[in-house]
Amino acid sequence: MDLSENAWDNRYLNNDIAWDLGEVSPPLKAYFDQLTNKEIKILIPGGGNSYEAAYLFEKGFENVWVVDLSKTAIANIQRSIPKFPPSQLIQGDFFDMEDSFDFIVEQTFFCAIDPSLRADYVVKMNSLLKPKGTLVGVLFNVPLNKEKPPFGGNKAAYMEQFKRFFEIQKMEACYNSFGNRKGRELFIILGKK
């Protein structure tokens, strides 16, 4: 299983990105539409082509940051949203991030990293969030691939992984998932403890 920077970049170069919906994820769009404070600082880790970043930016959220290992994914965002500040598009490793954010969006990142890094993910998310910060997003609620992403899981395992650092405000089946994701996603709202 190769999850290196080059492997991810090759997937974008070869359009081997089956997880890419081609639009903002409906559960996230519905949540974003409820946000009113456009000053919040938002991170989208493993953002890929980041339709979520485009949607937020176009709605007036200018303090959105995207980090992704793939330079092709970052270039795709720059092409699709020319006014997006280049300094807020980071080609690099999420685990090397040192900033702090009010809000972090989980969209296909957790299921893309090696499952052995999930505990590190939880600790890093906690460290990147400001006090009272929130992690919002979707997680796959199915046992998916074991040899390559996307890696699945279930609600009980996720609750166990997150409960030490987060108040689990919501972890429920999505009512508005996209196409073949229907019945396979949990919507999460996790508040930093």
N, C-alpha and C positions, 0 to 999 in steps of 0.2 A: 504494500500500500504506500504509494508515493504522494505525500501531501506537501511537497516542497513548493517553494515559490515558482520554480520552472514548471512543475506539473500543473499548478493552478493556471499559470499564464497560458500554457499550451491548451488547456481546456477552453479558455476564452478565445484564443486564436483559432481553434478548430470548431468553435461553436458547439462544444460538447458540454452544454450547460442546461441540462434537462430541468433543473430546479428553477430556472429563470422563467418567471410568469409572463414577462413582456409588459407588465404593468404593475402598479402598486398593489400589494396584497390587500384584498378587501377587508379582512379584519383590522389591519393596521390603518387603512384609509378611514374606516369608521371611527377608530379611536382618535386619529389625528384631527378629524373634523370637529372633535369636542374640545380640542386644546385652544385656549384663548391667549395665553402669555407667549407672545412671539419673540420675547427676549431670551427664552431658555436656551441653554447650550446643549445640543443634541449630538450624540455619537451613533453612527451606524457601523458596527464592526463587521468585517467580511462582507462589505456592502455590495460587492459585485457591480452590476450595471446600475444599481441603486435607484430604482424608480421611486422608492420611498424618499430618498434625498431630493429628487427632482420635484416630487409632489409637495413636500414640506417647503422647499425653497420658493416654489411658485405661489404658495399660500402666504408668503411673507416671513417665514422662519429663516432668517439669514445666518443664524449661528449654528449651522449644521455641519458636522464633520464626518467624513467617511474614511475608513482605513481598510485596505485590502492588500493582500500579498501580490496580486496580479497587476502589473503595470498596464496591461491591455484593458483590464476592467476600469482602472482609473482614467485612462485615455478615453474610453467610451463615455464616461460621465462628462469629461471635459468637452467632448464633441456634442453630446446631447443637451448639455446645459452650459452654453458658452459664458454666461454671466456668473456662474458659480465660482466663488473665490478659489483659485488654484491652491492657495496655502491651506485650505480646509479639505483638500483631497490628499490623503497620505498613502503613499505606496510603501507598505511595511507590515510588520508583524504586530497584531493587536496586543500581544503579550509584552511588547516593548513600549507601549503607550505610557505616558507619564502625566497626562493632563487630568482635569476633573470636569465632570458633566452633571447637569441636572437630570438628564434623561438619556437612556441608552435603548436603542431599538434592536431587538433580536429578530432577525429574519434570515433563516437558513444558515446561520453561522454556527450555532451550537451543534447542529447535526453534521456539520462539515469537518469539524476538528476531530482528531483522534480521541476516542472515548476516554483514553487514559489521561487526557488533559482536562476533563470536565471539572474536577476539583479545583484545578488551577484557574479555570475559566470563572468559577464562582468567586474565588478569592480576588481575582483581577477585576471583575465587574464591581465588586464591593469597593475596591480601592479607587476605582475611577469615578464612582458616583459621589457627588457632594452629599453632605448630610441632608436627609429627607429626599434624596434622589430616587429615581424610579427606573426599573428595568421593565420594558413592555415588549411583547412580541408573541410569536407563535413557535411552538415546539411540536415536532412530530410525535404522535401518540400511537406509534406502531413499532413493532420490532422490524426495522428495515435491514439494510445490508450489514454484514459483519466484516467484509473484506474491503469495502470502499464506501465513501459517503454517497448518499446520506445515511448517517447512523441514527437509529431510532431510539426509542425508550418508552417509558410509561409514566403516568401521573405519580404513582407511588415512589418510583425511583427519583423523579424530579423533585418531589416534595422533600425527600430525604437529602438530596444534594444541596438544595437552596436554603433549607430552614435555619441553618446556623447563622447565616449572614443577612437573610431577607425575611421580611414579614410577607407572607403569601396572601396578598389581597384578592387575587383571582387566579385560578388555574382550572379552566373549564373548557369543555369541547366548544370549538368555534361553530357558530351557527351560520356563518357566511363565508366559508372557505371557498377557494377557487377550484373549479373543475375536479380533477382527480384527487385533490386534497380534502374533499368533503369527507367528514367522518374520521379524518386522520390527523387533525391538528388540535392542540390545546392553546387557548389564548391565555397569556400570563400577564399579570400586573404584580410586580414584586417591589416592595418598598425597602430601601436600605435600612437595616436596624441601627 
